[in-house]
């Protein structure tokens, strides 16, 4: 018997004379039900949920680290056109997030759930579009080809990732279980970036794009040197990119299948009572006026932008500024392996000392290593040490935003208990702001290289290009990290607030689960009267 049910029946019986009730109808003292067990997820459930995060990270890592250098040195797109492709693709990707969030909020619950159909039907189209990004067409104005399939892929992967991100709120009603599942997810996602880095980097690294020497500084010498050998080497590199794309597309499909078979969506008891979903634009206004959400987005907007600047320019920085043309893929692998092994440490840290403390320590730990990279001369061993140490901060940047967003949504549900169906809006607009900012940063950084005099397929670059890359990978991210950490001072949800919200939400769930029984008791009482 649900809590409150016995009290309701007892008070109803007190209104009736004892003689009216037959012996069989007399109230019986309510038996206390044993306390409900926590809704625990099995390790298998958590792993299947976590595997679903790999496709977004594997493809995103390959595109983030390699698309810029691929467009410039393999597809031979001029820097201005490459900057337009990168900016428009990321900006389009950003705008599709709230659009997909809107469509999901209007989606009905089906036998598979409300979110799973989006994941299932977007997967085959997404892998085709991803493969075609890395195909070099044999016709002029190929810039339109890359722009078209880049935008198409970003739209389709958004149809996968937005519902997957919102799925965090529907795998369990327990904060601790969601946090644990998020830690599993972040570990697998960082492993996904390791896979993306290893597959793309190692396959492509075996067939480096050819560079042309410019010994006399003359354009004629640059155009004529080793022309035949350059074409054949370029073709091998293009085929290597296609092979890597095929392997990554296969991983995407396998992970989507595991997620679909191993995870089941669950509805909140008090959500099922809501007759109509909230209108999207009303929900959007409520979400964007929720103070903790705005402050969380503002803080992570700057810190995410810092890491995206490093990600987008790291390959060029290692190749031309540090001179490690044949080592940058191994340096990337060192960063991602370090991040993978430290995710469980950060999960323990945030449960022991709190999430705000983890933000300050984890993200700020990148600053001294970025300063060291800016000041040091070329030294491969020191660079590897810095890369491994930087992976610790990358792990915190991966884990913390997705661990803190559910806390903001819980806080919103406590203040607006009848406003359901807003989870996709929360997740999609967080991704919208970060993606739009990253599109602006990548567009501006590639345009900066054009202004600095970047030479396509050059074995070396002018001093201005090297200096620009150093600023984009070190000083600009440092400034952005410091700004983000200052904004986190305003974020109001600490560990005490999280505990209060957990108790309030549990009371709402108990009320929702008992309302059906209470309605039945009232009907029986009316028939007796």
Buried (B, 14 or more C-beta within 10 A) or exposed (E): EBBBBBEBBEEBBEEBEEEEEEEEEEBEEBEEEEEEEEEEBEEEBBBBBBBBBBBBBBBBBBBBBBBBBBBBBBBBBBBEBBBBBBBBBBBBBBBBBBBBBBBBBEBEEEEBBBBBBBBBEBBEBBBEBBBBBBBBEEEEEBBEBBBBBBBBBBBBBBBBBBBBBBBBBBBBBBBEBBBBBBBBBBBBBBBBBBBBBBBBBBBBBEBBBBBBEBEEEEEEEBEEEEEEEBEEBBEEBBEBBBBBBBBBBEBBBEBBBBBBEBBEBBEBBBBEEEEEBBEBEEBBEBBEEBBBBBBBBBBBBBBBBBBBBBBBBBBBBBBBBBEBBEBBBBBBBBBBBBBBBBBBEBBEBBBEEBBBBBBBBBBBBBBBBBEBBEEEEEEEEEBBBBBBBBBBBBBBBBBBBBBBBBBBBBBBBBBBBEBBBBBBBBBBBBBBBBBBBBBBBBBBBBBBBBEBBBBBBBBBBBEBBBEBBBBBBBEBBBEBBBBBBEBBEEBEBEBEBBEEBBEBBBEBBBBBBBBEBBEEBEEEBEEEE
